[in-house]
Each structure stands twice: as C-alpha cells, then as structure tokens.
Amino acid sequence: MREALFIGTDETSAGPFNIQIPLAGLHQLQNSGNSALCDGSGSLFMGRFCLMTAGAPCYSTAAPNLDPKQRLFLLTHLSLYLRTNAEKTGLGLHLGEALKHIGSPLRLPRDLSGFVHSLLGRGQGLTPSGDDFLVGVMAVLPYKSLANEVVRQSQCEGATGIVSRAFFHAAAERHFNEDICLMLDAAVKLDQALLFRLFERIKGFGHSSGLDLLAGMHFGLRFLLRTVPCDTRS
C-alpha cells in the first residue's frame, strides 16, 4: 500500500491509488488500530472504518509512451487548447509567463536538480502547483533520471507533502490519473475530439491542479520536440 489513499466518486477521475465506492459502502466499526488492513476478501479496514471494495470498478493507470508523431499531435492540440482556455496557473502566472519564468526547456538536461528544486513544493494546496507541473512533465517526458531526481528531492524533510510524494512515486512508475492515461491513449489514436474533451475535464481538477498538469505536459512536450529522442536508460 502506498503512503496515501484517495476515495473518489464518479465526478472525480480515478488515480493510481484511488478507490471509488458509494458512500453507502462505508461502515463504522470498532477501532481496529491506526494502520490500514486488507482482509483479502474485498474489505479495507482503516481505523474505525471499513471500506467494502469488492464491488469497486477497475481501471488501468499505466500510461503509454508516445512516439514523435503522437507527441507532435498532442502538443499541437494542447497548445491550441491552452491558448483559448488557459487562465492563470497556480504559480500565479499565465501559461506563457510561467514557461518563461521556469526557463528554456533546453536548459533542463544540464541542470536537472535545479529544475526540480525550482518547482518542488511551490504554491499552495493539497498538491502544490509546482508539484502538479512536475507530474505533468513526468507524464510526457519519460526520463528515468528526471523521475529519480523528483522522487529523491521529494523525500527531503519539508520539501513537499505526503500527497505529492505519493503522486511522484506513482508517476515514476508510469502510473497516473486515469484521465491523463486516457488523454495519452487519445494521442496514440490521434483522436482530436476525445483529446479536447479530456483537456476540459483535466482542467477542472482541483483549484488549479488540472491547468498546472497541462502546463507541465506542454513544457515537457516542447522539450522533447526540440531535442534528440529521450534516453529512458539514463
């Protein structure tokens, strides 16, 4: 079990460690301790509560890697969407200003540690805006070196919170929110209509989390399409 567990509804997108169950499935029990315990038959015990998970829907959170044609397709349509729909990111800047403030994508390989440090834990919210931006970058930029650096820095005391750390660990294993995976699948299939529907859904995540995720994807795609193909062995 991961560090964090999220309970979702049909109105919230599924994630790598979400369980979606009806509220009627919650049953108050006698205190069973502070740690979560699964009984192996579809019940998850957490403190005084038991989550009946046997009937919870299943979903895949494994994200595909895109080839150059699919990356260009995604970037082209994401750029169009953000030009007409982007508001201020959680970083307090409009998208273009945010990308300029963070710096040129061409600097990323030479200062990986500084790039991560400049974003990690920045902003407010359950998942700070800088963390959401990093998850978006990780979704489209499959550098193992980047994933390792994000996870390493997120473990430092005071760097960020438990929720972001859980998301980073999942992202490092190529597991993301279900709508992000569906969006990448739509790019694989070159499905423009589905892409725009998912952009709109993702943009609605949290206060600014969705827009921050999309901004991170935009940044990562711009980087990939301006440099040589990524080396996932690094």
N, C-alpha and C positions, 0 to 999 in steps of 0.2 A: 504494500500500500504506500502511496505517496504521502508527502507531508500534508497536503491539503486535499479536501474533498468538497465538491460543489454539488448542490442539489438544484436541478433546473426544471423548467416547465416547457410546455410546447411553444411558449413565446420566447424562450431563451435558447440559443444554439448550444448543441452538445459539445463537450470538450473531452480531452484525454482522461480526465478524472471526474466527469460528471455522472451522476445517476439521475435519471428522470423518472419520477414516480408521482402518482396523485397524492394530494395531501391526506386522503383517506387511508393511505398506506402507512402513515406514521402511527405508531402505538407506543404509549408511555409505559415503561416497565420500571421495575425496581432498579435502583442504581447498580450497574454492572461494572463499575470502575471508570477510569478516565480514558482508557485507550479503546480504540475500535476493535471489534472482534467479529469475524465472519464465521457462522456456524456450518458453512459448507452446503447449505440447502436453500440458499436464497435469502437469508436474513443477515443484516449487518447491524450489530449492536454497538451503540455509541453512547456511553454514559447511561442516562435514564431512558434513552430512546432506542427503538428497534426499527430499522428500515427494511421493509419487505421488498426485496429487489428482484425476486424471481421473475416477475412479470415486466420488468423494465425493458424498454426497447434497446436493441443492439445497434451499433453504428461503428463505422470504421473511422479512425482518426489518423491513419497513416497517409501522409502527404506524398504525392508523386513528385519526382524531379522533372523539370521541363527541358525540352531541347531548345536550341536557339530560335527556331521558328515560333514555338509556343511562347517563349519569353517575350519576343517582339510583339506577338499578338496581344499578350496580356498587358505589356507596357503601353502599347498604343491606345488600348481601350481604357486602361486605368488613368492615363494622362488626360484623356477626353473627359472622363467622369469627374476627375478631381478639378479640372478647370471650370466646370459648370456647377459643381456641388460642394466644393471644399469650403469650409469655414475655418476659423482659427483652430489649430491643433491644440492639444492640451499643453503644449510647450509655450502657449501664449503667442504664437506666430502663425501667420498664414503659411500655407504649404511651401510656396516658393521661398519665403523668408526663412522658414525652418531648415530647408535644404541648404540654403546659402550659409546660414549660421553654423550648421553642423560641419560644413566644409565640403570640398570637392570629393566625389567618390574615388578619384584617382589617388587620394592620399591614404585610403583605407588599408591597403596591404602593408604600407610602411609604418603605420602607427596603429596597429590593431588594438593594443592595450589602451592607448589614449582615446581612440574612438569609442570603445565600450565604456570607459570611465566617464566620458563626457555626457553619456546618456543614462547610465545606470542609476536608478532611484530618483531621477529628476522629474519634478512635477508632483502633483497631488493625486489622491485617490487610492483605492484598494490596490490597483496596479498603476504605479506612476506612469505618466505619459512617455517618458524616456524608455521605460521597460517595454511598453506596448510597441513602441517604434522598433526596438531591438528584436522583439518576437517577429514583427513583420519582415525585417531584414533577413532573419534566420529562415523564414518560410520560403524565400526565393533565392537565397544565397547559401547553397549547401557546402560551405567551407567548414570542415571539421575544426580547423584552427579557430574560427570565429565562435563556434558553439562551445568549444573547450574554454575559451577565454571568458565568454559570458558567464558560464557556469562557475568558473574559478572565482571571478570577481564578485559574483552574487553571494558567495559563501562568506565573504569578509564581513565582519561584525559591523552592523549599521549601514551596509551598502544598500539594502532594499528589504522588502518584507517577505513573509513566508509564502504568500500567494504568488508573487512574481517568481520566487525561486522555484516553485512547483511548475509554473509555466515554462521556465527556462530549461529545467531538466527534461520536460516532455518535448520541447522544441529541439533540443539537442539530439533526441532520438527520432526526429522527424514525425512527431505526433502533435497535431494542432487542433484547434477548434473545428468542429465539423463543417461549418460554413466556409472556412478557409480551405479545407480539403476539397469541398465541392467546387469552390472557385478555381482552384488549381486544376481539378478534373475538367472543368468547363474550358479552361485554356488548352488542355490537351486535346479536347474535342473541337476546338475553335468555335465554340458556341457563344456568339456575341450576346444574344438575348439573355441567356442564363447568366452570363458574366455580370451584366448590368443589374439584374435582379439581386444577385449576391452582393455586389458592391453596395447597393442600397441597404440591404439587411445588415451587412457588416458595419456600415457607417453608423447604425443605430446602437451598437454595443456601448453600454455604459454612458458616461457623460461625454467623453471624447475618445474612449479606448479604440472604437472602430476606426475613426479617422486617423488616429495615431498608427494603428496597424497598417492601414492602407498607405499612409505616408512612408512607413518603413519599407513596405514592399516596393513602392515606387523608387525609393532610393536604391534598394538592392538590385532591382532590375536595370536601372540606369548604370550602375557599376558594372554589372555583368556584360552589358551590351557595349561598353566602352573599352573592355579589356579582353585578354585572351580567355578561352574557356576555363572555368574554375577547376581547381585541383582538389578533389574531395579526399585526397590521401594526406593532405597537409595537417 
